[in-house]
Amino acid sequence: MILNHVWVAFILLGFGAALVQLLQGDLGVFGRVMGGIFDTAKTGFDISLGLVGVMSLWLGVMRIGEQAGVIQLFARALGPFFARLFPEIPRGHPAGGSIVMNFSANMLGLDNAATPLGLKAMRELQELNPRPDTASDAMVMFLVLNTAGITLIPTSVIALRQAIAVEQGLTGFNGADIFLPTLIATFISFSAGLVAVALWQRINLFCWPVLAFFAGFITLTGGLYMWLSSYPPARMAELVGLLGSFAVVSVIALFVAVGAWRRINVYEAFVEGAKEGFDVAVRIIPYLIAILVAISVFRSTGGMDALIGLIARGVAALGLDTDFVPALPVGLMKTLSGSGARGLMVDVLKTYGVDSFQGRLASIIQGSTETTFYVLAVYFGSVNITRTRYALACGLIADAVGVAGAIVVAYLFYR
């Protein structure tokens, strides 16, 4: 519903602005609007088509990981950490396993697997809920961490950047050069959501599983940044790209190696998963075209430039650098709609370039934050929860801190 209002506003505001320009003597304004509409419709289709191969590859590899048991091992390793965050779930209850599996799938970029597992976890949490119409503490924690969940490899963002780089004629471009900055930004968002809910529920985070999780992550990313920060920004970006591509290829090699060792039919597992990749890429075509067309109308009539200019003047009045402002609408939209934010990210990548500061920042924001309203609506709606308590407030805190963290991280790595 919210995305519907945004889409209608983009179209009608753009049309109104075009009428004003026509009355002022600009006879070519509607020609520019019409040309932009057809160009962006073609762009949306081309980009989605370019995703088919990458999504098929990744979902095929993930299916190998599922059948080889690697994802289940990953889930068991995270078990002690999540047990501390959900004290009201009895030991051995199915909800605990579903929650761990859901987060494991999210961390590995398995959106198709994560959502069914999340809905299953919500049904199991509802069985423990003494007030069926009101979200329990465990439900709130689960939902907020889902809206701010850590994604180790932002597969779809990398795939989009790679596809647009080809369109822009960039040879040898490494779409994974945002890997480490995105990982840090998504960890900041996750931590903000976790702390917000823990303070509300009075959960003690000073226990060894939680501290070990935070210490391990901070040590790893801090060490990597200390090593990389000694290089100039261009060299740092190159090394981050190497690190990201190494991580992606290593995950693929690990899944294939374990699958072969456990004697599963790796080839057939890959093909089975790859078939889903085609369906996923094709399904996003209408959504991407819809939002790109609306953005085109808004941009070609000067609306987007006016909005960005307004934000930029406010930022400049505070004495801050304004280079990050063009990517800020991605963060604002991401809270409302994942497909809308994806369209805005594509617009930034095409306007400023995939290798620009603005393009990298938009990609980091897209890869490190989640669609809060959508997640809350789908997950709570699946079990008829009408009183969501403080879930939305904590989710928005995680989103806001995540976007701010993404901006800071982008400046640290690319400036």
Summary of the structure (lengths in Angstrom):
residues: 415
radius of gyration: 21.9
end to end distance: 38.4
largest distance: 72.3
contacts: 1462
relative contact order: 0.16
helix: 80%
strand: 0%
